[in-house]
């Protein structure tokens, strides 16, 4: 019988970008090799001197789960007041770049060609957690793919600016979900797909928003996520701060939990343009009297950098914004507020800022300043 040094927790929702080390062996002697097989994966292992097999699944899983390079290509079609028009999922729940569910078989082959095997159903999301700041998630239930509220394991703070596109990603293992706003005691029922669902509050319009089915008050709203419509002890909560429209630089990024975070940075942004001479071609072939120059310029490279500022953030706001520093994908909103927008109204940018002070003991509130490199500009060149 196959034994695992540390029992496999098959109820855990695993993080694809953290170590996932498994060590196993058999009490039967003379093991030759072991195979770990699942859809799209076949790993062969050989025993160490003590007869045990060791593998870290993380390098394999992150290659299988990342099918879209963290890109956001979800096209919305909000039709208020149809609740399901605010909910969007991916093709089949598995090929989505965020969730991966696999039936994994562990088999040991012995010198006499006999085998022993066992199988586990395991699940991952495209997330990552840090040492000393990790929360165990269950694949049976609700998980919000957004940073946790400061000091909590079941509450998530999000800030929603009216007039801009916004969504929140929720993992769920069933097909019916209720959102209840405890602030005004109103609720909405949603039919959802299994696993990853993105609840779009708005596509930018204010005349068709999720508030048509789930009204919110200005300021803070405590939204309880109910499985099958029942209030349970381990329910998750969204603390939604609804903010009136403001001008500024609106960004979204792929966060550490595998969803997208949004933030409207101050309107006091700056734009710098840098250019670089590409080179020259020698044209010194004329006498002095007819010469108009000795070289021809090939042209220039041109790049814009935007500096954005977020000031006086409390701990919950800081927990959201600091995620941009580690994000593999950052987008700049280039659409128009108060109008219908799609994924094509977002432009991928690069975060040039390499460091930031996350907390200052002398200042209770946090200020951030980030430099964003826009796509290289098109120029006229030879």
N, C-alpha and C positions, 0 to 999 in steps of 0.2 A: 504494500500500500504506500502511495506517495504521501510523504509528510512535509509540511512547510515549517521552516524555522520560526517564522511569525505567521500566524493564521491569516489567510487572505480575507479581508473585509469586503464581501461582495455587495454589501448594501451602501458602500461609500461612493459618493460622486467624486471621482479622482481628478486631480489637476494634471493636465497634459504636459505642463512645462516645469513640473517638479519631479525629483527623483521618484521612481516607482520600482523599488528594488524587491525582488522576490528570490528567496533561497529555498531550495527543496531537495529532498533525497528520498531514498527508499530503504526500508528495513531489510529488503532482499539484497543479498550481496551481488557483486560482479556486474554493476551497471556499466554499460558501454557508452551510451550517450542519451541525451534527452532532446525532444522536439517540443517547441511551443508553436502552435498553429492556430490561425484564425483567418478571417477574410483579409486577403492582401498581405499576409505576413506568415513567414515560416522561419523560425530561429532554431538552429541546432547548437546544442551545448555539450561540452564534455566535462566530466566530473573533476573536481580538484582532488588533491591527495587524500582528503578526508571523505571523499565519495559524495560530496554535495555539488549541486548545480546552482549557479548564481547568475542573475541577469538584471539589468536595469532597463525596464520597458520604455522609459521616457524618450530616448532617441528615436525609437520606432513609432511610438504613439504620436509624437508631435509631427512626424512626417506624414502619418495617415490622416490626422485631424485637420491639418492646415491645407484645405483644398482650394482656398480662394485668396491666399496671401493677405488675410485680414481685411480684404476689401469689403466695402458696403455697397451692394448693388440691388438692394431691395427697392422695388418700385411700388409706391403706395397708390391706392385708389379709394380714398376715403369718401364714403357716401353716407353722410349723417341722415337719419339717426340709427343706421344699421350697426349694431354693436360689433359684429364680426368684421366690418370694413376698417376697423381701427387695429385689428390684430393680423400680424403677418408672420408666416413661418417660412421654412425653407423646403426644398423639393420633397424629401422623404424622411426628414428627421435625422438622417445619418450623414449625407453628403452636404454639409452646410458650413464647414469650417469652424464650428463652435462646439458641437456635440459629437461624440463617437461612442457607440455601444457595440461591444464585441462579445461573442462567445469564444472564450479562450480555452484551448485544450492543452494540458500538460501531459506528456507521455514519456516514459523512460523505457528504453530498450536495453536488454541484458545480453550477456555474452552468448547465451543459448537461444537468442532471438525472441524470447518471450517479452511481453510488454505489460506495463501498468500505466493507467491513465486516469485523469480526473478533469472535469470541465467546470469553468466558472463563467457566469455572465457578468462582465465588468463594464463600467461606464466612465467616460471622461468628458470634461469640458475644457475649452481652450483657455484655461486660466493658470494663474501662478500665485503662490503664497510665499510668505517670508518666514524665516526662523523667528520664533517668539511671537509671531502675529498670524497664526494660522487657525482657521475655524473648520471643523469637520462638517462636511455637507453630506446629506443622505440623497440617494438617487430616488428614494420614494418620498415624494412630497414636492414642496415649493421651494425654489431657490431664486433669489433676485440677483441678476448678474450685474451688480453695482457695488461699490465700496460700502462696507458696513458703517452705520452711524457710530460715532466715537463711543467706545465702551459698551457696545451692544453686539449681540450675535443674531438678532432677529429683526433689527430695524435698519432701514436704509434711507439716508437723506438725499433728496434730489431737488434741484432748483429748475423751475420751468418758467421761461420768459414768453409771454404772449407775443404772437406775431412771428415766431420762429418755429421751424420744424423741431420736433422733440419726440423721443421714444424711450422706453425702458424695456430691457429684455428679461424675461422670466422663464425659468426652467420648471416644467411641471410634467408629472408622469400620468396625467389623466386628460380628459377631454372636456371638462366643464369647470369653470372658475368664476367666482364672484368677487368683485371688488366693492368693499363697503367703506364709505367715507364717514368715519366716526365723528368728524367735525360737524357735519350737517345731517348725519343719520340717513343719508341717501345711498343707494347702491345700484350696481349694474351687473347683469349676468352675461357671460361670454362663453361661446363655444370655441374651444381652442384645439390645436393639434398637439399631439404628444411631444414632449421634450421642449424645444426652444420656440418661444413665441415673443414677438416684439410688439408691444402695445404703443401705438403712435398716438400721442396726445394731440398732435397737430402736424399738418404738412406746411404750415406757415399761415394758412388762412385762420381767421378768427370767427368766421360765420359757420364753419364746420369743424368742430373739435370734439374731443372725447367728453367735454363738458356737456354736450348735448345728451349724453346718456349717463354720465357720472358728474353731476355738478360739483364745482369746487368754489370755495370762498377765496377772496384775495388774502394773501398771507399763507399761513400754515394749515395744511390738511393732513390728518392722520388717516391713511387708507389701509384697511385691513384686507389681506388676501385670504379668501376663504376657500378651502378645498371642498368641492362638492356642495358649497353653500353653507357649511356648518362651521361654527366657531370652535376652534380647537386650541389646546394649550400651547402648542408649538407653532401657531400661525406667524407668518411674516408680515411686517408693516412697512409701508412707504410713508415717509414724512415728506410731503410735497409742498415746497414753498412756491406759491404762484406769484409771479412778479409782473407788473404791467410792462408794456413795451418800452424798451430803451434803445438808443443807438449804441453801437459798439462793434467790436470784432467778435464774431460768433464762431466757435470752434467745436469740433467733436473729435473724439479719439477712441481707439479700441482700448478698453480698460483691462485691469488685471483679472477680472472675473469673466471675461469673454463677452461682455456687452459693450455698449457705447456710452460714453459720458459726454455731456455738453456743458459749455460755459460761455457766457457773454462777457468779454473783457471790456475794460473801460474804453470810452470813446476818445481818450487821450493817447491814441496810438501814433506811432511815427513810421515813416517809410523811408528807407535808404536804398539808393541804387549804386551798385558797384559795376564797373566795366573793366574789361581786360583786353588788351590788344592781342589779337591772335598771332600776327606775324606779318612779314613783308616779303615781296617778290622783287628781286633785283631787276631794274629797268634802266641801268646806266649804259645806254647804247647810243646816245646822241652827243653831238658836239655841244659845247657850252651855249652857243647862240640859240639852239633849238631845244635845249633841255627844259622840261617842265618839272623835273624831279628825278631823283635817282632810284626811287623804289615805289612800288605800288602796295598800298595797304590791303591786306586780305580781309580785314573787317574786325569786329569786336564781339566779345561775349558780354552779355548783360544779365545781371541778376538783381532782383529786388528782395529786400529783407524788411519784414514788418516787426516792430517791437510792440508787444502788447503788455498791459499792466492789469493786475488784479489786486486791489487794495483792501485792507482792513477785513480780512477773512477770519471768521471764527473757526473752531476746530472742525466742525462738520463740513464747512465750505472748503477748508484746506485739504481735508481728506479726499475730496473729489478732484480738486485742481491739481494736486501734487501727482496724480496718476499720469498726467501728460508727460512727465519726465521719463517714465519707463515705457511709454506706449510705442509699439512698432508701427502704428499708423495714425496720422493726424490729418484732419481735413479742415479746410477753411470754407465757410459758407459764402458763396458768391451769388446766391439768388436774391430775391427781393422779399423783404418782410411783408406780411399781410397778403401774400399771394401764394398760389399753389406751387409747391416746389417738389423736385424729385431728386434722386441720387446724383443726377448729372449737374445739380447746382452746388456741388461740393468739389473743391479742388484739393488734391493731396499736396501737403507741404511738409517740410522737414524742420524739426526743432533743432536749432543750432545751439541753444543754451545747454551747457553740459552740467551745470550745478546750480543749486538754489538752497537757501537757508529755509528749512521747513518749520523751524520753531526757534523763537528767541525768548529766553526766560525774562528779559526785560520788557518785552512787548507782548501783551496778551493776544493781539491780532496779528495776522501774517500778511505780508505783501510779497507778491511775485512779479517778476519781470522776465518775459520770454522773448527770444528772437526767433522768428519763423522765416525760413528761407522759402520763397515762392518758386514755382517752376521757372527754369531758365527761360529768359525772354528770347523770342525770335528776332534775329538781326539780319541785315543785308550783308552777305559775305561773298567773296569770290568762290 
